[in-house]
Amino acid sequence: MPSFQSLFLSVLILSAGLRLWLLLRQMRHVWQHRDTVPAAFRDRIPAQEHARAATYTLAKARVGLLHLALETGLLLALTLGGGLQWVHDQAAGLNIHPLLAGVGFLLGLFLLTGLVELPLSLWRQFGVEARFGFNRQTVAGFFTDLLKEAGLGLVIGAPLLLLVLWLMGRMGDAWWLWVWGVWTGFNLLALALYPTVIAPLFNTFTPLEDASLRSRIDALLKRAGFTSNGVFVMDGSKRSSHGNAYFTGLGASKRIVFFDTLLTQLSPEQIEAVLAH
C-alpha cells in the first residue's frame, strides 16, 4: 500500500498539473486568436480593442501561473516541509488554553498565507490592472481594505473557530454533524447580513435614481419572478474602472447592485443584459 505521503504528493501533482494544463491551454488559444475578432462581433468590436483584451487576459493568466506555483510551493512547505508543525509549536508555546491555542494556530496559518500572497496581490492590482488602465485603487486604500478584512476575520472568524474546536472536543463521533450545522447557520446569517452590515464597510450604496432604468430592471425582475429589497448603485469606481452587477442577500435583505462604472459605460439595454446574465 502506498504511504499517505506518496498519496498526498500524487494528488497534489495531479491537481496542480491539471490546473496548469488548463491555464496554458487557455493562454495558447487566446494568443492564437488575439488578432482575429469573431465573425459575430466584427461590426461591434474593433480589432485593436480585441487584441488589447486578449493581451490583458494573457497578463492575468501569467499572474495565475505565478499564483499556482506559489500556492503549490506554500502547500508543500506547510505539509512536507514542516510549516504546520512550526506554526503549531508557536501557538502551543504561548501557554494558553488549548482551545485558544488551536484558534491561534489557525489564525497564524491565515496570516502566514496572506503575507506570502501579498506581493502577488500588489502586483496584480498595481502592476497588471494599472498597466491596462483599470486600477483606481490607492496604496493606502488597498491596505485599508486589507486591515478591514483582517479585522472582520478576527472579530467574526475567531469566535467561530473557537466554537468549532469546542464542538470537535465535546460532541464525540457526531462532532462533524454539529460543526456542519454551525457552519450552515453561519453562512445563512452572513448572507443575510452582508448587504446591509458587511458590504457598507467597504463601499457606499445609494438607491438607483434613473427612473427609466429602474422601470426596465423592475420589469426584468417581474419576468424572472425575483423579488428584491431595492436596486442600488455602488461606488466601485474608487477601486477599478471595471463594470459589473450582482444580487446578494437572503430573504428580506436581497438587493440588486450595479457598479457606478457600469452605468456610465453601457446603454440601458446592455445593463439589463448584464444583470440578466
C-alpha positions as CSV (number, residue, x, y, z in Angstrom):
1,M,0.0,0.0,0.0
2,P,1.3,3.5,-0.8
3,S,2.1,5.7,2.1
4,F,0.0,8.7,2.9
5,Q,2.9,11.0,1.8
6,S,3.1,9.3,-1.6
7,L,-0.7,9.6,-2.0
8,F,-0.6,13.2,-1.0
9,L,2.1,14.0,-3.4
10,S,0.4,12.2,-6.2
11,V,-2.9,14.0,-5.7
12,L,-1.1,17.4,-5.4
13,I,0.9,16.8,-8.6
14,L,-2.3,15.7,-10.4
15,S,-4.3,18.7,-9.3
16,A,-1.5,21.2,-10.0
17,G,-0.7,19.6,-13.3
18,L,-4.4,19.7,-14.4
19,R,-4.8,23.3,-13.4
20,L,-1.5,24.2,-15.2
21,W,-2.6,22.4,-18.4
22,L,-6.0,24.2,-18.4
23,L,-4.4,27.6,-17.9
24,L,-1.7,27.0,-20.6
25,R,-4.4,25.7,-23.0
26,Q,-6.4,28.9,-22.4
27,M,-3.4,31.1,-22.9
28,R,-2.4,29.3,-26.1
29,H,-6.0,29.7,-27.5
30,V,-6.1,33.4,-26.6
31,W,-2.7,34.0,-28.2
32,Q,-3.6,32.2,-31.4
33,H,-6.8,34.2,-31.9
34,R,-5.8,37.6,-30.5
35,D,-5.7,39.2,-33.9
36,T,-9.0,37.8,-35.2
37,V,-12.3,39.2,-34.0
38,P,-15.1,36.5,-34.0
39,A,-17.4,37.0,-37.0
40,A,-20.4,37.7,-34.9
41,F,-18.7,40.7,-33.3
42,R,-16.7,42.2,-36.2
43,D,-19.2,45.0,-36.7
44,R,-19.1,45.9,-33.0
45,I,-15.6,45.3,-31.7
46,P,-12.5,47.0,-33.3
47,A,-9.6,44.6,-34.0
48,Q,-7.4,46.8,-31.8
49,E,-9.7,46.6,-28.8
50,H,-10.0,42.8,-29.3
51,A,-6.2,42.4,-29.3
52,R,-5.9,44.6,-26.2
53,A,-8.5,42.5,-24.4
54,A,-6.5,39.4,-25.4
55,T,-3.3,40.9,-24.1
56,Y,-5.0,41.8,-20.8
57,T,-6.3,38.2,-20.5
58,L,-2.8,36.8,-21.1
59,A,-1.3,39.2,-18.5
60,K,-3.8,38.0,-15.9
61,A,-3.1,34.4,-16.9
62,R,0.6,34.9,-16.2
63,V,-0.2,36.1,-12.8
64,G,-2.3,33.0,-12.4
65,L,0.7,30.9,-13.3
66,L,2.7,32.6,-10.6
67,H,-0.2,32.1,-8.1
68,L,-0.4,28.4,-8.9
69,A,3.4,28.0,-8.4
70,L,3.2,30.0,-5.1
71,E,0.2,28.1,-3.8
72,T,1.7,24.7,-4.6
73,G,5.0,25.6,-3.1
74,L,3.4,27.0,0.0
75,L,1.3,23.9,0.5
76,L,4.4,21.7,0.2
77,A,6.3,23.9,2.7
78,L,3.4,23.7,5.2
79,T,3.0,20.0,4.9
80,L,6.1,18.1,3.9
81,G,8.3,21.0,4.8
82,G,7.1,21.1,8.4
83,G,5.5,24.5,8.3
84,L,2.3,23.3,10.0
85,Q,4.3,21.9,12.9
86,W,6.2,25.1,13.3
87,V,3.1,27.2,13.4
88,H,1.6,24.7,15.9
89,D,4.7,24.9,18.1
90,Q,4.5,28.7,18.1
91,A,0.8,28.7,19.2
92,A,1.4,26.0,21.8
93,G,4.3,27.9,23.2
94,L,2.0,30.8,24.3
95,N,1.0,28.7,27.3
96,I,-2.7,29.5,26.9
97,H,-5.8,27.3,27.0
98,P,-5.7,24.5,24.3
99,L,-8.8,25.9,22.6
100,L,-7.3,29.3,22.3
101,A,-4.0,27.8,21.1
102,G,-6.0,26.0,18.4
103,V,-7.6,29.2,17.3
104,G,-4.1,30.9,17.4
105,F,-2.8,28.1,15.2
106,L,-5.5,28.5,12.6
107,L,-5.2,32.3,12.6
108,G,-1.5,32.0,12.3
109,L,-1.9,29.9,9.2
110,F,-4.2,32.5,7.7
111,L,-1.8,35.3,8.5
112,L,1.2,33.4,7.0
113,T,-0.7,32.6,3.8
114,G,-1.8,36.2,3.5
115,L,1.7,37.5,3.9
116,V,3.1,35.1,1.4
117,E,0.5,36.1,-1.2
118,L,0.6,39.8,-0.5
119,P,3.3,40.7,-3.1
120,L,1.4,38.9,-5.8
121,S,-1.8,40.7,-4.9
122,L,0.0,44.0,-5.0
123,W,1.4,43.2,-8.4
124,R,-2.0,42.2,-9.7
125,Q,-3.6,45.4,-8.6
126,F,-0.8,48.0,-9.2
127,G,1.0,46.1,-11.9
128,V,-1.4,44.4,-14.3
129,E,-4.6,46.4,-13.6
130,A,-2.7,49.7,-13.6
131,R,-0.9,48.9,-16.8
132,F,-4.2,48.4,-18.7
133,G,-5.8,51.5,-17.1
134,F,-8.3,49.7,-14.8
135,N,-6.8,50.4,-11.4
136,R,-8.2,53.3,-9.4
137,Q,-7.2,52.0,-6.0
138,T,-4.6,53.8,-4.0
139,V,-1.9,52.0,-2.0
140,A,-3.4,53.5,1.2
141,G,-6.9,52.3,0.1
142,F,-5.5,48.8,-0.6
143,F,-4.0,48.4,2.8
144,T,-7.1,50.0,4.5
145,D,-9.2,47.3,2.8
146,L,-6.7,44.7,3.9
147,L,-6.9,45.8,7.5
148,K,-10.7,45.9,7.4
149,E,-10.8,42.3,6.1
150,A,-8.3,41.2,8.8
151,G,-10.4,42.9,11.5
152,L,-13.6,41.2,10.2
153,G,-11.8,37.9,10.1
154,L,-10.7,38.3,13.7
155,V,-14.0,39.6,15.1
156,I,-16.1,37.0,13.2
157,G,-13.7,34.2,12.5
158,A,-12.1,33.8,15.9
159,P,-15.3,33.1,17.8
160,L,-16.5,30.8,15.0
161,L,-13.2,28.8,15.1
162,L,-13.4,28.6,18.9
163,L,-16.9,27.2,18.7
164,V,-15.9,24.6,16.1
165,L,-12.9,23.4,18.1
166,W,-15.0,23.2,21.2
167,L,-17.6,21.1,19.3
168,M,-14.9,18.8,18.0
169,G,-13.7,18.1,21.5
170,R,-17.1,17.7,23.2
171,M,-19.5,16.1,20.8
172,G,-17.8,12.8,20.2
173,D,-18.2,10.9,16.9
174,A,-21.0,13.2,15.9
175,W,-18.9,16.4,16.1
176,W,-18.9,16.8,12.3
177,L,-22.7,17.0,12.3
178,W,-22.7,19.7,14.9
179,V,-20.0,21.6,13.0
180,W,-21.9,21.3,9.7
181,G,-25.0,22.8,11.4
182,V,-23.0,25.7,12.8
183,W,-21.2,26.3,9.5
184,T,-24.5,26.2,7.6
185,G,-26.2,28.6,10.1
186,F,-23.2,30.9,9.9
187,N,-23.3,31.1,6.1
188,L,-27.0,31.8,6.1
189,L,-26.6,34.6,8.7
190,A,-23.6,36.1,6.8
191,L,-25.6,36.0,3.6
192,A,-28.5,37.9,5.3
193,L,-26.2,40.4,6.9
194,Y,-23.8,41.0,4.1
195,P,-25.7,43.6,2.1
196,T,-26.6,45.9,5.0
197,V,-23.8,45.3,7.6
198,I,-20.7,44.0,5.9
199,A,-20.6,45.4,2.4
200,P,-21.2,49.1,3.6
201,L,-17.9,48.8,5.5
202,F,-16.1,48.8,2.1
203,N,-18.3,50.7,-0.3
204,T,-21.1,53.3,-0.4
205,F,-24.5,52.2,-1.7
206,T,-27.2,54.6,-2.9
207,P,-30.6,53.8,-4.4
208,L,-30.8,53.8,-8.3
209,E,-32.1,57.2,-9.3
210,D,-32.6,56.7,-13.0
211,A,-36.4,56.1,-13.2
212,S,-36.3,54.8,-16.7
213,L,-33.6,52.2,-16.0
214,R,-35.3,51.3,-12.7
215,S,-38.6,50.6,-14.6
216,R,-36.6,48.4,-17.0
217,I,-35.0,46.5,-14.2
218,D,-38.3,46.1,-12.3
219,A,-39.8,44.6,-15.5
220,L,-36.9,42.1,-15.8
221,L,-37.3,41.1,-12.1
222,K,-41.0,40.6,-12.6
223,R,-40.5,38.4,-15.6
224,A,-37.9,36.3,-13.7
225,G,-40.1,36.1,-10.6
226,F,-37.3,37.6,-8.5
227,T,-38.1,39.9,-5.6
228,S,-35.6,42.3,-4.0
229,N,-35.3,44.9,-1.3
230,G,-34.1,47.6,-3.7
231,V,-31.8,48.4,-6.6
232,F,-28.6,50.2,-5.5
233,V,-25.5,51.7,-7.1
234,M,-22.1,51.0,-5.6
235,D,-19.1,53.3,-5.8
236,G,-16.9,50.6,-7.5
237,S,-15.1,53.4,-9.4
238,K,-12.9,54.2,-6.3
239,R,-11.1,50.9,-6.9
240,S,-11.5,49.9,-10.5
241,S,-12.9,51.1,-13.9
242,H,-14.3,47.6,-14.4
243,G,-18.1,47.5,-14.5
244,N,-20.3,44.8,-13.0
245,A,-23.7,44.0,-11.5
246,Y,-24.8,41.4,-8.9
247,F,-27.5,40.4,-6.5
248,T,-26.9,39.3,-2.9
249,G,-28.7,38.8,0.3
250,L,-31.2,36.4,1.8
251,G,-34.9,36.9,2.3
252,A,-35.9,40.4,3.0
253,S,-32.2,41.6,2.7
254,K,-31.9,40.7,-1.0
255,R,-30.8,43.6,-3.2
256,I,-29.6,44.3,-6.8
257,V,-26.3,46.2,-7.0
258,F,-24.8,48.0,-10.0
259,F,-21.3,49.3,-10.1
260,D,-21.4,53.0,-10.9
261,T,-18.8,52.4,-13.7
262,L,-21.3,50.0,-15.4
263,L,-24.0,52.7,-15.6
264,T,-21.6,55.1,-17.3
265,Q,-20.2,52.6,-19.8
266,L,-23.3,50.8,-21.2
267,S,-26.7,51.6,-22.6
268,P,-29.9,50.6,-20.6
269,E,-30.4,47.6,-22.9
270,Q,-26.8,46.4,-22.2
271,I,-27.2,47.0,-18.5
272,E,-30.3,44.9,-18.4
273,A,-28.5,42.1,-20.4
274,V,-25.6,42.2,-17.9
275,L,-28.0,41.8,-14.9
276,A,-30.0,39.1,-16.6
277,H,-26.7,37.2,-17.3
